Amino acid sequence: MLFRGNKQFASVVGVVLGLLCAVEAAKVNKHKPWIDTTYHGIVTENDDKVLLDPPLIALDKDAPLRYAESFEVTFTKEGEICGFRIHGQNVPFEAVVLDKSTGEGVIRAKEKLDCELQKDHTFTIQAYDCGEGPDGANMKKSHKATVHIQVNDVNEYSPVFKDKSYKATVIEGKKYDSILKVEAVDADCSFQFSQICNYEIVTPDVPFTIDKEGYIKNTEKLNYSKERMYKLTVTAYDCGKNRASEDVLVKISIKPTCKPGWQGFNKRIEYEPGTGSLALFPSMHVETCDEPITSIQAIIELETNHIGKGCDRDTYSEKSLHKLCGASGGTVELLPAPSSSANWTVGLPTDNGHDSDQVFEFNGTQAVRVPEGVVSSSLKEPFTVSVWVRHGPGAHDKETILCNSDKTEMNRHHYSLYVHNCRLILLLRQDPTESENYKPAEFHWKLDQVCDKEWHHYVLNVDFPSVSLFVDGTTFEPFLVTEDYPLHSSKISTQLTIGACWQGGSARMSQFFRGNLAGLMIRSGKLENKKVIDCLYTCKEGLDVQLPEEVASAVKVEFNPNQSSLTVEGSDFEAFDKVMQHVSYLNSRQFPTPGIRHLRISTTFKCFNEEVCISVPEAEGYVMVLQPEEPKISLSGIDHFARGAAEFESPEGVTLFPELRIVSTITREVEAEAEATEGPEDDPTVQETVVSEEIMHNLDTCEVSALGDELDSEHESLDVDLGQVQQRGLEMTSSNLGLVITGVNTMANYEQVLHLIRYKNWHTEALFDRKFKLVCSELNGRYISNDFKVEVNVIHTANPMDHANNAMVQPQFINPVHHSSVDLSGHNLVNAHHASVVPSAATVVIVVCVSFLVFMIILGVFRIRAAHQRTMGDQENGKENEMDWDDSALTITVNPMETYEDQHSSEEEEEEEEESEDGEEEDDITSAESESSEDEEGAEPEDQQGASRQQQLEWDDSTLTY
């Protein structure tokens, strides 16, 4: 028992001794602190506290046991954790011990953290205990642990768009999956706050939507005509629901549906006459729509078929046009404009020849006969026939244009030009010769132009047996020539007809033509050359192009003969556009035909395989030729004069138009210039002023015609120096109606020729006046002058010796005889009255003689003053009229046996004379005339003067010799 008790005691003593030893050992710093090897922390920017995982706790084995139950444990200095040390450069963190005994600590930020600058930090940390001595030799450090700290983001930034604005262009009529993309960015560092979670279109009621990626698309098909551009305001949101600081503007332009073709084409182009070339497509360009096109061909066509004879040409007579084109003489016009010298076309319907050419219509029932002598009955070879023809698909019958056939008895056709089944046929039968062999007689041409209802110019050069045909300047050879015997000899005369053929055997017309004819000419003895033929057909209007030097070699340009069609072809699109922009319209006429000329552009696009790959619709427009300022042709000069009978009877005659002037003017409306003191508000209306401006142009006809009775070739004529006329390139024809001067020439040359026209009369005894009318015109009657009328008076003079002798042989008493009263104004002859004369005494004879002399003086003065007043009135109206009166040889012999008629009869007789004058009114005798009469008569009473002025003196002039 005791032994057992001793053992227990020994055990207790051992434990106590062990504890004592342990306490003693604890006072020695034997162990290093211990921490985890890796830490992960999170810190929010703008905050300093870091949350670590695991928590920062350092352990040290030198620390006393905490849970000793049997005795108290006193902690020693060596077991405590005194701090943590962070290793690394510029580490914005620090570690702080919260409890030394437990080793608990924290890591916190030393300064403000910015995730956007650095959102992750990594460094190392060590713990050290408090066991260091005075020399620091006993301090123990733990191992280095790695610390990873992530800086959590704060949503402090708003989204910002990358671009200030966005633009896009779309084509109308399409729905796009995406038109454009807008993009915004956020400066926050975290995924949550730096990502754009949503975009929004702020502008209301627009046909567009935007998705979360920023893609914009249209919700419906867009229409260019409805809206050409949309302006949208777009904003963005980040995932923290922050809105963009500034919204962005998005412009979406709507483009018309891309159709390959021409852009910038103005459909209406106005052309003002006299302005030269006018560019038709100055801003036009070709749109290819990015198709793989290798070349372009464009055909520009100007439609002028409705103008004149296919286009705008000078509308002078065909004879004048031949002369202008350089054709020599010898041409005969078979369809002239109706006139006094050529009236066989009067019955044919025409277009009046004003704005277009003189065109004659043949409806299948009309024809004209050309008078004999106009064309020789047998044409002298070689000869040329030219004509303008418009003919549609007709019946299967022959339709004759020109025919020369037997006038009576037989129906033989000597030569004719006709159409049959869209063929043009020339029949030319030869005259009888010694040999009766077959000879070419009919020449056939099969032509599409004969039946296309368009105007065509035909010229036949006949040099038997060769016949050449030119259609619109192009040569055609006959496809068939038939032969026949020459005609048998005959003395039957021939008849030349137009529009049908005369059948002499049945005395009727047949083979009528249906269509239009113009400018039918025959030229005998010479062929027409190609230059003249081309000139006759050439239009005065057409297309033109001035190629820039830099594109001349890159583009090919071709015209048709009359320049109504232009073909442009090339592969350089830029050069092609420049050429098209230089295409122009030109009308060289001074007075072009107004109206519409249609334009059409046909375009062909070719791709790499040289095939047409794109269909392009035709571009259509028109040129509007404006109405030209119409000229007013004015004729002025002396319109009333008197000359002695001897001048009319002289070889030179009397000049009809000595001071004639021809002036042409146009009237323009111009805006009146406002006065400098007036502002726009003072005169809100724009005032226009009419201004007359003199212009120069040609004339083609002047016609002088006799008014009243026709000219009697036995005793009167109108003459002009034919050499002077021809020297100025004009022609003259005359008839009993008057005189006609023709030819295209200047107004100055016409003036000079008209100054040379003289009137002659070989028997002036019964002539006291003659009236003439002058009319000039331009462009075949399109512009006509005023009627300029001239009245010439004949002054008759008597030989004094003849009258004296006649008086001496007269018996003292005579029976009643027929007398003629002479009106010195030269207007007419007045029927004489019968009177019986009974002389009384010598005083009566003297009184009668003196009274008669005084009366004649008063009458002469009265007539001179009346003519002077009429001349002064004409001068005030702008006319240069004068009254010439040659009374130097005026001698009056009085029959002393004459008496006066009753005063009342004389008054009625003078009233009849005054009424017979052409529109002239004579004023009452002025006081100046009365004074003049009183000076000459002395103290004659006023009533006697008035009576003597109203009476007509009668004498017996049966034996007078002029």
Protein Blocks (a to p, Z undefined) as FASTA:
>chain_A
ZZmmmmmmmmmmmmmmmmmmmmmmmmpcfbccdddfbdcddddehiabdcdddddddddf
kbccfkbckbccdddfklpcfbdcdedehiabdcddfblknopacdddfbdcdfklomcd
cdddddddfkbcfkopmpccddddddddddddddfbccddfbfbdcddddehiacfbfbd
cddddfbfbfklmpcfbdcdfbghiabdcdfkopacdfbdcdfklpmbdcdddddddfko
pacfbdcdddddddddddeddehiafbdcddehklpadfblmgccdeklpacfbdcdddd
ddfklgojhiacdfbdfklmmmmnopaehiacfbbcddfklmklmmpccehommmccddd
dehiaccdddehkacfbdcdddddddddddddddfbdcdfbdcddfbhpacdfbdcddee
hiacddddddddfblcdcdfbdcdddfklmnopacddddddddfbdcddeehiacddfbd
cddddddddfbdcdddehiacdfklopaehiaedddehiacdehiacdfklmmmmmpcfb
dcdddddfklmmmpccdddfkopaccdddfblklmmmmmmmgccddfbfbdceddddddd
ddddddfkopafbdcdddddddddddddddddddeddfbdcddfklmmpmnlpafblmgc
cdddddddddddddfkbcfklmmbacddddddddddddfbdcdddehjaddfklgccddd
fklmmmnopacdddfkbccdeddddfklmmmmmmmpccddfblklpcbdcddddddeehh
laccddddddddddddddfklmmmmmmmpcfbdcddddddddfkomaccdddddddddfb
fmlmmmmmmmmmmmmmmmmmmmmmmmmmmmmmmmmnopacdddddfklgccdddfkbccd
dfklmmmmmmmmmmmpghiacddddfklmmmmmmmnopadfklmmmmmmpccdddfklgc
ZZ
